[in-house]
Amino acid sequence: MSGGDVLEFGSFRLSPGARLLSHEGRPIRLGSRALDILICLIRHAGTIVSNEQLILDVWGAVHVEGVSLRVHISELRKALDQFSDADRYIINVPGRGYSFTATVKQQQVLPAASVVTSVASTARFDPLPLRPPKLVGREADVTRIRQELLANRFLSIVGTGGIGKTVLALAVAESLVEEFPDAIVFIDLAPLRDQRMVTTTFATALGLPVRGESETASIIAALESTKILLVVDNCEHVIGAVAELTEKISESAPQVHLLATTREPLRVQGEQVLRLQGLAVPPDDGVISADSVAGYPAVALFVERARAQTDDFQLTDENAAIVAQICRGLDGLALAIELAAGRVATFGVQGIAGYLHQRFNILNRGRRTAHPRHQALRLTLDWSYDLLEEEEKIVLRRLSVFAGTFSLEAAEEITSDGRIGCHDVAEFLSNLVDKSLVAADVTYDEVRFRLLDTTREYATERLKEAAEVATFSRRHAGYFLSMLTQEIQKRPNETVAHLRSDIENVRIALDWSFSEVGELEIAIPLAIAAADLMMDLSLLAECTKWAATALERLPQAQRGTHAEMALLTHFAMPLLFMRGNSEEVGQAIEHALALAQKLGDAVFWSSTMSAVFAFHLRAGNVGGMQEAIRRAEAMSEALQDRGMLESMISIVAFFSSEISKNRLHAERALALLPLKRSNRLVRIGVDFRIWTYTSYVLALWIHGYRDTARAMAQRMVDEAEALGSAVPLATALVWGSVLALWAGDVAVAEQRTQRLLECSTRNALLPYRYVAEGHSGTIAMLKGDVEKGIELLERSVAKLVETKSRVQEILLLGQLTHAYAAAGRYRDARELVEAALSRAENTSTKVNRADFMRLRAVYQWHESGDRKAYVAGLQRALIQARSDGILTVEMRVLVALASMSEEPELSKQALRDLRGVYERFTEALDSPDLIAVRQMLEKG
């Protein structure tokens, strides 16, 4: 291999003589030692080169520790890995050395030929620094900046310290090597402490003599006719001088392009600004695996840097969630992630996650080549903080009481005092945004602000040093109490879900209010007001948690007041839907209702009465529901909600197997209940329109109005989805799935069941989740996997028994009997039907009786073969179906009797009766069961 040869591997070209590595024509910057290592490995391609031989070839007689070789190999791999998988080219053979494995093609180049040369070798200026480790997650930013810089000539990358501005700027510069053949110049202003040193630094970087007062003129003169890219790094602490100089350069040197990195815009003529956000991080939801998070830039950066520290680090399904948590906790901040990943070898990912709250103490080992202020987050933030004006420091540290985003109004109200005027806060906040210590979010209708977690923790320490934590935590809690209370009073019947962006602040306000240093005078009313927001956002578990905390701490003077009544309701209702009909829930609801009666509170009377009805409805306790109706009817006409009463009556009629009565009152209820609901009941999980639909669609199906029932079920689900409230949606999906299963619409049932599982799991609605799992079992059985169906249904029924969710339990018992029968387990099926009949009898739930009696007869016949007993059982079921008005069951029984050729007279009579029943069906005549009946009648 001669010095004039060009070597090719993959899409790379290496010219050892010119000491140039390029990729698709673009030079790749490598350190001298890394390039020597590459040349050595390629010279011995296909064989293993020992560590000792590499050191000897590259460093000669100079004594070098093995760690130096590893560092340079790592640099080389990272340089290649920017464009492909470096492991394809350089592999490590433990204990033996390294090997270059790719196929190398050699081309001989004549001395007179044109050879691509390094920019650095011909430039009159200092070259760019060595390219930093692989850029991760910024490819789109590189493209955008490159395009804007070429079009507009002057662009500033603005972002908080450690977010990756410098790395991005260097990557952009690397991508522009061909466009700027004269030079790309990197000007680092980080070491400066004096504005007056800016022009001197520019001049030095440009290779100009330092001439004191004439430096600016010399710089302009040198750049006037030169096509060049100036990368000006770390401008914020000398921003005045940088702004002045760069503006003059931009105006006087039309071929000069300027790329600046700064924590606030330079604010000069011609400057374009790109605000850099943190690297994208995985969301905090769903099941996390290595595959699901590996593509997020923050995770990719963490993994790459961790591997640089410890060769055996791997992203696995076991550690993926922890790595994602670390990246989220660090806000996708590149420097913070690098620092964290650099400590994996010491602490492990679990240790890093556990110590995130102490990040300023442990993340203190950056790359040795980094500037000292990048060695630790504290140094990075110290750097920014020390540059602030005193008033800006005060506002920043007071802003640390916020969590998540906050509005300008909140910032003004909370951070202002005698020293900082309310109307001055906006200006200081704007300055902090410019300095990238506060982020502005324009995705909301109003501009929202936030501090990165790292900045907030740092500012909190400063707030503690100023002994202002108690004062401004109290102001923060008081502000959000006032805001929530005013909003609820202003629009009592409407949702406050539009305050979603303030939920983090409400949480932190509650935390402080109930803490040892907090104040119950704020805590109790805040818990009540926050409950409305949490229910509107379907945060049921949190609502119960804070209501329970408030009830425990409720002063004696507030017992028996509206406060206790509200807290009892907000405690019990979420718990009812999350865990079922516990005694604790029932007692709390009854206590709240008693207080509503005692206090004469019309608003809470309807809420608590609805809660009582919901409790008995979930238990399938018809007697309890009837008592609730009597109590509601006893209210004065002025307070009665006729739509609510009609809905209650229709539901009780359905479970009492009074199907015609159900339809009558359901139609009245739907006519009276407005489509636009008052949110007072919806937020506690009660929606009488959805409740009315649940029984009405089943009643329609039972009476033969099948198309109407299907359409009504879809309307029910659509309305529930539009409400945006978890409990009504889960309710609609439960019964919408039931109807789909009755109709044999397996695909529809599966889709609704999947949505139910998602909704119930996300919102911790355990009884609903158990129903979803049970429906999944039924669907599995219908698809042929009977054993899986039985397993899911058995588990579901057991869980529903625990939560005392009797209506759903009885429903799934029926589905489980079908699964047992499909498996040939007729005795188990018959015993289960007996149990279901017993439960229905105990709760006075009659709507399932006739079908359970039919199934009992069928299973007994399969079990014993006693035809006489079978006929008697079917006849009893027929009498019950006719008595209860259950048309579908009547048809099924008559089909069974008409099929008994051994009993010709019985069969003929059943066939005659079947014809009359069939004629009552006017919709969905192409249903499989109706087609079978029609064919039977045609033959008979």
N, C-alpha and C positions, 0 to 999 in steps of 0.2 A: 504494500500500500504506500504509494508515493504522496508527497505533500500536495500534489496537484489533483489528486483523486477526489471525487465526490461520492459519498456513500449514501445509499437510500435504504430506509426501512420504514414500512408502513407508508404514511404520508409525510415522513420527515426526510430532510436532506442534511447531511453533515459534511462540511468542508474542513478537514483538519488543518490544512495549510492556512486558510483564512480564519480559522478558529471561529467558525460560524455554524450554528444549528438553526435551521429554519423549518417552518411548518407551512406547507402550501404557499411558499414564497415569502412568508413573514418571519423575520428574525426572532429567535427566542433568546432572551437574555439569561445567561447562565454564569455562575461564578467560575473563575479560572480553574479551581480544583475540581468542581463538578464536571466541567467540560473535559478535563484531563481524564477523569474516571471513566466518562462515557467513551472517549477514544480508546482507552485501554481495554474496556470490556468488549467493544466492537472488534478490536484487533484480535481478541481471543473468543469471538462469538462461538457459541455452541459448547464451550468448555467452561469448567469452573475455575475462576481466578481466586486464589486464596486472599484472605484479608492482608496477609503479610506482603504478598506480591503487589497488590494494589497500592498499598502504602509506599512500598519501595519505588514503584513506577511513577507515582504522582508526587510524592514528597522527597524522594531520593534519600540522602543520608540523614535528613532531619528527623529527629525522634518525634513521633506522633502517636498519641493515644488512640486506641480503637474507636473511642467515642467520636473522634473527628471524622473518621471514615463514615460512620453511621449517619452523622449529621449531613455530610455532603451527598451521600447516597439518597438520603431523604429529600434533600433539595432537588436533586436530579429527578427523582421519581415524581415529585410535585410538579416540576416544570413540564415533564412529559404528560402527566396526568391531566393537565389543563385541556388536552386535546384528545386523549384516549386513555385507556387503562394501562398505567405504567407497568403493572404486573405482567402484562403480555411481553414486555421487553426485558425487564431486570428481575430476576428471582433470587431469593436468598436460600442458600443451602446451609441449614444450621450446622455450625461447627466446621464448615469447609470454606465458605466464601460466597461469591456472587457469580451469576452467569447471565450473559446476554443471549436471549433465546430466539429473537426474531431473525427472519431471513434478511441478509444484507446484500444489496446489489452494489457493485462497484463500477463507476464510470470514470474514464480517464479524460481529463480536461486539458486541452492544449494551453501552454503558457499565455498565448496571445488572446485567448478567449476571455469574454467578459464574465467575471465572477461576482455574484452578489456579495457585497461587503457589509460589514457591521456599521450601523450608524455611528456607534461609539468610536470606531477606528478612524473616521474621517471628520467627525464634528469638531468645530472650534470650541465647543462648549462642553461642560461636564455632562456625562451621560446620566440617564435615569438611574436611580438606585436599582439594585437587583430586584427582580420581580418578587413580590411577597408570595406567601403560600397561595395555593389555588383559590381563585375567587369563587365563592359559592353563593348561588341564589341571586346574583346580580346581573345575569346575562342580559335581561331586558333593559336594565338601567344603563348598561354599557352601550347598547345599541341606541337607546334614546339620547343619551348624552352626546355620543359621537355625532349623531345626525344634527342635533341642535347646535353643537359647537361648530361644526362645519358651516352651518347656515347662518349663525348669529355671531360667531367669533368670541363671545365672552359669556361664560357660564360659571355660576358658583354652585357647588354641591354643599347644601346646608343641612346640618344634622347635629345631634347631640354627640358629645365626646364618646369615642369608642364604638360608634355605630358602623364604622367601616368606610369613612369618606376617603381617606388616603389610599387605601387598597383599591377602591373603585376608581379613583382618579388615575392611579398608575395603570390599571387595566385599560382604561380608556386611552391613555397615552400609548400603551403598547399596540393597541388596535389601529393607531394613526401613524405608525412609523413610515409607511409608504407615502402618506399624504404630506409628511413634513421631512423631506430628505435632508434639508440643511441641519435641522436639530430639533430635539425636544429637550427642554431644560426644566429640571426639577428644582424648585426654590423652597427650601424648608425654613419657615420662620419660627418654628417652635423654640429654638434656643434664645430668641430675642427677648430682652426685657425693656427695651427702649425704642420708642417710635422712630427715633432718629437713625436707627440702625437698618431700617428697611431698605433704603436706596443702596446702602453699602452692600447689603446682602444680595440684592438684585445684581449689582455691578459685578460682584465677585463671581456669582454663578454664571454670568455671561462672559467672564474672562476679561472684563474691562478694568483699567486701572482705577483705583479709588482716588477721587479728586475732591472730596469735601463738598463744597457748595455746588459744584458743576456736575455732580453725579447724575442727577435727573436728566440733564441735557445730554450727557454722554450716553445714557441708556437709550433715550429716544433716537439719538443719531445712529446708534448701532442697530436699531431695530426698524428704522424707517422703511428700508427696502428688503427686509429679510422675511421670508416665510418661515415662521417658527411657532411652536406651541410652548407656552410658558405654563407649567403646572406649579401653582403657588399654594403651598400647603400651610395650614394652621395660621389663619389670618386674624382670628378674633381678638387676640390680646394687643395687636398693633393695628387695629382695623382702620383707624383714621388715616394713617400714613399709607397703608396699602390701598385704600380707596382712592386717595389722591393720586398716587403713582399709576395705578392700573388704569384709571380713567384717562390720564394723559397718554399712556401707551396706546390705549384703544382708539383714541381720537387721532393720534399722530402717526401710527404705524398700521396701515390698513391690511397688511398681510399677517399681522401677529394675531394669534388666537390665545385667549387666556382661559385657563381652567383653574378655578380657585376652590379650596376647601375651607370651610369656615362654619362657625356655630351661629352666625347671624349674617344676613345679606350685607354686602358692601354698600348697597344703595347708591350706585353710581350709574351714569348714563350708559345705556346699552347692555347692562347686566341682565342676564336671564338667570332664574333661580330654580334649582331642582331640590326639593326638600326630601331628604332620604329617610325612609321609615325603617324600622327594625326588620330583620329577616322573618319571613313567614314561619309561624309555628303551628303545630297540630292543634285542632280544637279540643276542648276538654269534654268530649262526649263520645259515646259509642265504645266499641271494643277496640283496644289498641294492640297492634301487632307490629313487628319489625317492618313488614311490607307496607303497612298503612301509613307509617310515619317517615319512612326512609326518604321519601321524595320531598319532604319539607326542607327548605334551605337551612333553617336553624339547626335541625337535627343533622343534616348532612355535614354542616360545619363542625358541630360537636364531635361527630364520629371521626371526621378526618383528623381533627386536632388531637383527639384521644389516641388514635392509632399512631400519630407521630410520637406520642409519649410512651405508649406501650404496644408492642407489635401484636400482641394477642387479643387486643380489644375488639369485640364484635358487637354489633347491634343485634340483639336477639328478641324473641317474643317475650322473654322474661324481663329484660331491662328496658324495653321500648317505652313503656308507660312512664318509667322514672326519667328517662332521657327527655321525653316530651315534656314532662312536668318541669324539669330543670330549664329547658328552653323557654317555656311559657313564663316561668318565674323571672327569667332574665330578659323578658320582653323582646326576644330576638336580637338583643344587643350583641353585635359581633365580638367586641372586646370582652364583654362579660362572659360570653360563651367560650371564647378561646381560653380565658383565664380559668373557667370552671373545668373545661376539658383537660387542661394542663395539670389538674390535681387529681385526675381519675386514678392514676397509678398509686397515689397516696391514700385517698379516701374511698375510692370506688364510687360508682354512680349513686348507690344508696346513701353513702355518706355525704356526697355532695348535696343531694336533695335534702337530707336531714339538716344540713348546716347552711342552707341558703339564707336563713335569717341572720347568719353571722358572716355573710358574704364579704363584708369589708375586712374581716380578719383572716379569712382563709384564701381568698382569691388574690394572692399577692406575688404570684410568680409568673410574670409574662415572659415572652421570648427575650433572650439576653440581648438581641439586637434591637429591641424596641426602645423607644425613648423612655426615660425614667418615669414620666408621668403616665405612661401606659402600663406600668408594672402593677398597678393595683387600681381597683375602682375608686378607692378613696382618693388616690392621687389625681385621678381623672376628674373627679367631682370637685376636689379642692381647687384644682386649676380653674374650673368654670366659676365656682362660687367666689373666689377671691377677686375675680375681674368685675363683679357686680357693684353697682352703686349701693349705698347703704340701704336706701328704701327698697331697692329690688331684692336685697338679701332678706329684709323683713317680710316682704310679701311672699317670697319663695318659701321661707320656712313656715309661714302660716298656712300656705296652701297645702302643706303636708298633712293637714287634718282631713283632706279629701281622699276618697277612694274612688277609683274609676274616673269617669268624666264628671265635669261640673260646668255650670253655666257662668257667664260673666256676672249675672245678678248675684249668684251665690258667693262668688269670689269677692264681690264688692261688699256684700253684707257681712261676711265673716272675717275678712282680713283687715278691714278698715277700723280705725280708731282715731284718737285725738292726734296721733302723729301722722297716720296715713289716711288721707281723706278718701271718702267713698268714691268720689269722681276721679281721683288720681289713680285708683287701682287699675283701671282699664289701660292707662298708659304704661304702668309698670308691668302689667301682665303681657301687653304687647311686646315690650322689650324682652321679657323672658322667653316669649315665643321666638323672637328674632334670634335670641342667643341659644335656642334649641334646648333650653332647660324645661320648657313647658311645650307640649304639643297641642296644636289646634286641629280639631276634627270638623270638617265641613260636610260630613255625610248626614248630619242632622239638619232639621229645619233651621235651628239656630246653631251658631258656632258653639261647640263644646270644647273644653280644654281638659288636659290631663297631664299628670306627671308620670314618667316611667317609674316602675317600682323601685329601681335602683336610686333614682333621683329622689323619690319620695322618702325612702329610708334615710338617705343622707340628710335631707331637709328636716326630717323628724329629729334627728340627733341635734341639729342646730336649734330646733325649737326647744328641745329639752335644755340645752345649754343656756337658752334665754329665759328659762323658767316660765314658759308661756303655754305649756301643754294643756293644763287644766282650763285656762281661760278660753282658749280657742277651740278646744274639744266641746266645751259647753256651748259656745256660740254656734258651732257646727250642728250639734244635736238640736238646739233650739230652733235653728233656721229650718231644718228639715221637718221638724214637728209642725211648725207654723205653715210651711209650704203644703204639706199633705193635708192638714186640717182645713185650710182655706180651699183647697181644690175639691175636697170631698163635700164641704158645705156648699160650695158654689154649684156643683153638679151632683146632687145626691143620688140620682138614678142612673148615672153614667159611669162607665169604667174609668179607672185612673191608670190603665195600662200604658198610656202615653208617657207616664213618668218612669218607664222601664229603665231609662238611662241613669236614673238616680238611685237604683236599688242598692248599688254598692255603698253609696253614702248613707242610705237608710240603715243598712246592716251595721256599718261601723258606728253610727250614731246609737243604735240599740246596744251594741257591745259596750260602748263607753257609759251609757246611761245606767245600765244595770251593773256596772262594775263597782268595786269598793269606793272608787273616787267619784262615781257618777251621782245622779240625782233622781230620786223616784218621782219627783214632781214633773220631770220630763219623761221618764221612762214609761210610766203607766199610760198616759195619753198617746205617747209615740207608738207603743205596742198596739194599741187599738187602731190608730190611723194606719200604721204599717200593715196591719192584717188585711185591710181592704186592698192595698197595693199587691200584697203577696198572693191573695186569693185571685185577683184579676190576672196575675201572671202565672197562675197555677203552681205556686210555690207552697204547696199544702203542708209539707213537713216543717218548713220554716215558720209558717203561720201558727201551727200547733205549738212549736217549740217556744216561740216568744209569748204566745198567750198563756202557756203553762207557767213560764217564768214569771210573768206579770201576776198571775193568780197566786203564786206562792209568795210573792213580795207585796201583795195588795194590802195597804194599811187598813186597819180595822174600821176606820172612819169611812172607807169607800166600800165596805161590804154592804150588799143589798142595794147598791146604786146602779145607775146605767153602766158604769165602768165594769162592774162584775158581770152584768148581764151580757154585755158585748164580748167580754173576754171568754165567758163560758161558751158562747156560740162559736167564736173563732177558734176555740180549742176543740170543741166536740165535732163540728161538721167536717173539717179536714180529716180528723181521725176516723170518723165513720166511713168515709170513702177510701181511706188508706188501709185500715185494719179491720173494718167490719163492726158488727153490732156488739161491742163489749159492754159490760155493765157500767163501766166508767163513763162511756159515751152516753148511754141512756140516762144516767143520773145527771150528767152535766146539762143535757138538753132539757130535761124536765125542770131542773133548777132554773135555767134561763127562761123557760116559759112561765114559770111561777113568778119570777121577777117582772117579766113583761106585763103580766096581768096586774100585779101589785102596783106597778108604776104607771099603768095605763098607757104604755108606749105602743102606739098603733103600728109604727114602723117595725119594731122588733117583735111585736105580737105576730105579724104575718111571717116573719123570718123564723121565729122559734116554733110556730105551729107547723110550718113547712118542714122544719127539722124533725119534729116529732113524727110527722107523717112519713118522712123519708126513713126514719129509724125502723118503723113498723113495716114499711114496704120492703125494705131489704131483708127483714126477717120473715117476710111472707106471712106476717101476722094480720090476718084479715080483721080479727076483732079489734086489734089496736088501731088499725086504719079507720075502722068504723067509728071508734071512740073519738079519734082526731077530727073526723068529719062532724060529729055531734058537737064537739067543742067549738069548731069553727062556725057552725051554723048558729051557735048561741051568741055569737058576736052581734053587735048592733048592725043594722043594715048599712049604716054610714061607713062602717069599718070593713064590711064583708067584701071579699074579692070574689065575685061570682065566677069568673073564669077559673080561679084556683079551686073553688068548690066543685064546679062541674068536672074539672079534671080529676079531683080526688074521687068523686062518685063513679066516674067512668072506670078508673083503675080498680076500685073495689068490686065493681060489677064484673069486670073481667075475671078476677081471681075467684069470685063467687060463682063463676060459670053462668052469669046472666049476660050472654053475648049480645043480644038485641039491645039491652039496656046500656051496655058499654058503648055500642055504636051511637046511640042516641045522645048520650051525654058527652062523648068524645067530640062529636060534631058541634055540639053547643060550645064546648070548651075551646075548640080551635077557632070558632067564630068570635069568641069573646077575648081570648088571649092575644095581645098584640104581637105582630111579627117583630116589631122593635121592642125588645124587652127592657124593663127596668133592671138595672144591674144589681139591685139590692139582693135579689134572690139568687141570681146566676152566680154571683161571687161566692156564695156559700155552697155552691154545688147543686142548687135546685133550679130546674127549669121545667115549668109545668107543660109547656108545649111539647118538649121532648118526651116527658113522662106520658103525656096523652097519646102521642104517636106510638109509643112502645106497645101499648095494649091494643090500640086501634088497628094497627097493621096486622096483628095476629088474628084479631077478631074478623077482619075483612077476609083473611085467608080461610079461616074456619068456615065462614059463610059462603065461600065459593067465589068471592070477588078477587081473583088471584092477580090479574093484571093491575087492578087498582091497588092492591096490597103492595105489590112490587114497586110501583111508582111512588106510593106514599112512603115506603121504607127509604127509598133513595132521597126523597125530599127531606125526610127526618135526618139522615146522615149529612146532607148538604147544609141544612140549617145549623146543625150542631158544629160542623166544621167552621161555618161563618161566625159562630159565637166566639170562637177562640178560647173557650173555657174547657179544661180537661175533663171534668166530671160529666157534664152533659154530653160531650163527644163520646166518652167511653160508654155511657149509657146507651146512646144511639147505636153504637157499633155492636154492643152485645146483642141487642134485639134485632138489629139489621142482619147480623150473622145468623141468628136463629131462623129468621124468615127465609134467608137464602138456603139454609140447610133443609128446611121444610120443603122448599120449592125444588130442591135438587140442583140448585145453581152453585155447584161446588167452586167454580172459579170466583164467583162473587163472594161466596162465604170465605174463601181463602184470602182474598184481597182485604175484606173488612176485618178478618181476624188478625191479619198481619198488622194492619193499622191500629187495631185495638191493643195488640201486644206492644207496639211501639209507644203508643200514648200512655198506657198503664205503667210501663216500665220507666219511662222518662219522668213520670209524675208520681211514682211510688204508690200507685193505686193497686194494692196487693190483691183484693178480691177480684178486681177486673182482670188483673193479670192471670189469676187462676182460671177464670172463665175462658180467657183467650187460649191458655194452654189446653184446656178441656176441648174447646172447639177444634184446636189443632189436632187433637187426638181423634175426634170424629172424622175430620177431613182425611187423616192418614188411613183410618179404617175404610172410608169410602174409596180411597185410591188403592186399596188392597193390602196395606200394611196393618193387619189386624192387631198384631202383638204390640206394635208401637202405639197404636190407638188406645189399646187397653192400658198400657203403662201410663200414658199421659192423662187419660181420663181418671184412672184410679188416684193418681197423685193430686189431680185437680179437685176431685170430690173431697178427699181427705183435708185439703187446705181450706176449702169452703166450709167444711164442718167446723174447723177451728175458729174461723172468723164469723160463724153464725150467720152466714149469708144463705138463708134457707131457700129463697126463690131460685137462685142460681144453682144451689145444691140439688134441688128437686129436678130442675131442668137437665143437669148433667147426669144425674142418676139414670134418667130415661135414655140418654145417649150411651151410657156405659152398658145398659142392658142389651142394646143392639150390638155392641161390640162383643160382649160375651156370647151372644147367640151366633154371631158371625164366626166365632171360634169354636162353636159346638158346645159351649159351656152352658147348657140350658138350665141346669140346676142353679148355678150361680146367677144366671139372668133372672130366674123366677124369684129367688130369694131377694134379689136387689129390687125387683118390682114390689114385692111385699113391703120392703123397707120404705120405698118411695111412697106407697099408698099410706103407710103409717105416718110419715112426715106430713103428707098433704092433709091427712085427717087432723093431726095435731095443730096445724096452722090454719085450718078451715079453708085451705086452698083447694078448690074443687075443679078448676079448669082442666087439670090433667087426669082426673079420675077415670073417665071412660076409656081413654087410651091405655092407661096402666092396666085396667081390668081386661082389655082386649089382649094386651101383651102377656098378662098372667095366664090367660087361657091358652095362648099359643105355646108358651114355654112349658106349661104343664103337659100339654099333649105330646110335645117332643120328648119330654122327660119320661112320661109314663105310657104314652100310647093309648090312653083311655079316651075313646071317641065320645062317649056319652058325657063325660066330665067336660070335654072340650066344647061340645055343643052348648052345654049348660052355661059354661063360662062366657061364651060368645053372646048368648042371649042376654045374660046379665049386663054385659058391656053395651049391648044394643039398647037396652032399656035406659041405661045411664046416659048414653050419648044423646038419645032422643029427649030425655028429661033436661039435659044441660044445653041442648041446642048445638051440639058439636057435630056439624054436618060431615066434616071430613072423616071423623072416626066412625060415624054411622055408615058411611060408604065403605070403609075398609072392612067393617064387621060383615056387612051384607055380601061383599065380594067373597069373604071366607065361607060364609054359609052357602052361598050360591054355588060354590065350587065343590060341595060335598055330594058327589054322585051317589054315595051310599045311602043318602037320605033324600030321595027324589022329591017328596012332597015339600020338605023343608027347603030344598034347593029351589024349587019352582016359586015358592012364596017369596024367598029371598030375592030371586031374580025380578019378580014383579015389583017388590019394594025398591030394588036397586034402580029400576027404570025411573021411578018417581024422584028418587034422590038425584040421579044424574041430570035430570031435566032442570034441576034448580041451579046447576052450574052454568053460568053464562059467559065466563071469561077463561082464557088460557085453555081452550079445549084440546090443544095439542100437547098438553102435559102428559108425560108417560102413563101416569095412573089413570087419567081420564080416557086416554086412547085404549088402554087395556079394558076398561069398563065398557066402552062402546063396542069393542070387538066381542066381548062376552055377551052383550045384549043382542048383537046381530046374530050370533050363533044360536042363542037361546030362543 
